[in-house]
Amino acid sequence: MSDIENNVPEEETATPLVRTRRKVRQGKVTSSKMEKTVIVTIERRVRHPLYGKFMTRSKKFAAHDENNDCKEGDTVEIMETRPISKSKTWRVIRVVERAK
């Protein structure tokens, strides 16, 4: 009885190592006063469901800036990442455009 083999192929039992696609957003740095953290404001245009007028909606994200190279007014690209702190789940990938 103990010599019974399991006929399930090994590929089906192993869990696949598929990583989900991380979100990438582009926005403007509105605050860089914290150490290794910047606040990025991302604006999007949405259409009013009844009147059809386009409105600007914005949301602020706390993003991790490892080298402290972002300044206020910079346009940056941020990517979703593991939780770094209570409010930081995004990190700065690159600076798209420096502030003038």
Summary of the structure (lengths in Angstrom):
residues: 100
radius of gyration: 21.8
end to end distance: 77.4
largest distance: 77.4
contacts: 210
relative contact order: 0.23
helix: 4%
strand: 49%
